[in-house]
Amino acid sequence: VLKLQEIPTVNLKDAIGQVADVYLTIPKYGEGCGKINLVLNEALKDYDAMSRDDTPIATGTKVRVMEVNEDGVMIVQRVTEEDV
C-alpha cells in the first residue's frame, strides 16, 4: 500500500514582502518577464517576475515582491541599502 504524502498548497500572496534573487534578468517595464528564486513553504522555486522599473534588473540582484498579479506573476522592485 502506498502512502500518500500531503503536498502543501502554495499561496502566492504569501510571497508579498519577501526578498528574492533574480535568476533570469527581468526586462524593463512592458518588455516581458524574468525569473526569481524564492523560498515559499520551505521550498526554493523559481517564479515569473516583472518590474515597473525603466531599466532591466540583472541576474543576482536582490528584489522584494511587492504584489502578485492575477496571472501569478510576481511584481518586484530592487532592494535598496535602506531595506537591509
Phi, psi and chi 1 to 4 in degrees:
 res  aa     phi    psi   chi1   chi2   chi3   chi4
   1 VAL       -  128.6  177.6      -      -      -
   2 LEU   -85.7  138.6  -65.5  173.4      -      -
   3 LYS   -89.1  132.8  -80.0 -177.6  133.3 -179.0
   4 LEU   -87.5  130.4  -66.5  176.5      -      -
   5 GLN   -93.7  142.4  -69.6 -175.6   -7.7      -
   6 GLU   -76.1  125.7 -129.7  178.7  -87.2      -
   7 ILE  -100.0  117.7  -61.0  172.1      -      -
   8 PRO   -65.6  139.8   18.7  -24.1      -      -
   9 THR   -79.2  130.8  -57.4      -      -      -
  10 VAL   -93.5  121.6  174.6      -      -      -
  11 ASN   -96.9  109.0 -177.8   -7.1      -      -
  12 LEU   -60.3  -25.7  -64.4 -179.4      -      -
  13 LYS   -63.7  -21.8  -62.6  -71.2 -176.9 -174.1
  14 ASP   -65.8  -16.1  -69.3  -17.9      -      -
  15 ALA   -75.6  -21.1      -      -      -      -
  16 ILE   -59.3  127.0  -63.5  172.3      -      -
  17 GLY    93.4  -12.8      -      -      -      -
  18 GLN   -80.5  151.2  -60.2  -65.2  -41.2      -
  19 VAL   -96.7  138.1  173.8      -      -      -
  20 ALA  -134.9  168.0      -      -      -      -
  21 ASP  -106.8  137.9  -66.5  -53.8      -      -
  22 VAL   -72.8  125.6  175.3      -      -      -
  23 TYR   -96.1  -45.9  172.4   63.5      -      -
  24 LEU  -124.3  131.7  -69.4  174.7      -      -
  25 THR   -43.1  133.1  -61.2      -      -      -
  26 ILE   -93.4  117.3  -59.5  170.0      -      -
  27 PRO   -63.3  163.6  -13.7   25.4      -      -
  28 LYS   -63.3  164.4   68.1 -178.6 -174.7  177.4
  29 TYR   -49.6  132.1 -179.2   69.7      -      -
  30 GLY    86.0    0.6      -      -      -      -
  31 GLU  -113.8   16.7  -67.1 -168.6   -4.0      -
  32 GLY   117.5 -167.4      -      -      -      -
  33 CYS  -112.8  155.0  -69.1      -      -      -
  34 GLY  -119.7 -158.6      -      -      -      -
  35 LYS  -134.5  146.4  -64.2  -98.2 -174.2 -164.1
  36 ILE  -123.8  153.0   58.9  171.4      -      -
  37 ASN  -100.1  129.3  -77.9  -29.3      -      -
  38 LEU  -146.2  140.3  178.3   66.5      -      -
  39 VAL   -93.9  118.2  176.1      -      -      -
  40 LEU  -131.2  135.2  -81.6 -179.1      -      -
  41 ASN    53.7   41.3  -73.4    1.6      -      -
  42 GLU    62.4   22.4  -59.6  178.2   13.7      -
  43 ALA  -129.6  130.3      -      -      -      -
  44 LEU   -83.1  122.9  177.5   65.4      -      -
  45 LYS  -138.0  163.7  -66.1 -176.0   75.3  176.7
  46 ASP  -104.1  143.9   62.0  -57.5      -      -
  47 TYR  -132.8  148.9  -64.2   93.5      -      -
  48 ASP   -65.8  141.7  -70.2  -27.4      -      -
  49 ALA  -143.3  146.0      -      -      -      -
  50 MET  -127.9  159.9  -66.3  174.9   60.1      -
  51 SER  -126.2  159.0  170.0      -      -      -
  52 ARG  -106.5   11.2  -67.3 -159.9  171.4  116.6
  53 ASP   -76.3  158.6  -72.6   -6.9      -      -
  54 ASP   -85.9   -3.5  -68.3  -24.9      -      -
  55 THR  -129.6  152.7   57.9      -      -      -
  56 PRO   -64.6  157.4  -17.5   28.1      -      -
  57 ILE  -111.3  117.8  -57.1  175.6      -      -
  58 ALA   -74.2  155.8      -      -      -      -
  59 THR   -52.7  137.1  -61.9      -      -      -
  60 GLY    92.4  -12.0      -      -      -      -
  61 THR   -74.6  141.0  -57.3      -      -      -
  62 LYS   -81.2  134.3  -63.1  -86.4 -171.9 -153.9
  63 VAL  -133.8  158.0  -66.5      -      -      -
  64 ARG  -113.2  136.2 -176.3  173.5  -50.9  -82.6
  65 VAL   -77.0  121.8  177.9      -      -      -
  66 MET   -98.1  -32.8  -56.6  -51.6  -67.5      -
  67 GLU  -163.1  169.3   62.7 -176.8  -83.6      -
  68 VAL  -125.6  124.0  179.2      -      -      -
  69 ASN   -79.8  177.6   74.4   13.5      -      -
  70 GLU   -64.9  -17.3   61.8  -83.6   -3.9      -
  71 ASP   -93.0    2.0  -63.5  -38.1      -      -
  72 GLY    83.6   13.0      -      -      -      -
  73 VAL   -86.6  132.1  176.7      -      -      -
  74 MET   -78.8  129.6  -49.7  -79.7  177.6      -
  75 ILE   -97.7  120.9  -51.0  -59.1      -      -
  76 VAL  -123.8  162.7  -60.0      -      -      -
  77 GLN  -138.1  154.5   71.1  178.2   29.7      -
  78 ARG   -60.0  145.3  -73.8  178.6  176.8   86.3
  79 VAL   -86.0  127.3  172.7      -      -      -
  80 THR   -97.0  169.3   63.0      -      -      -
  81 GLU   -60.8  -30.4  -70.9 -175.3   25.8      -
  82 GLU   -67.3  -25.7  -66.2   89.4   34.9      -
  83 ASP   -77.2  -18.1  -69.8  -23.8      -      -
  84 VAL   -76.3      -  177.9      -      -      -
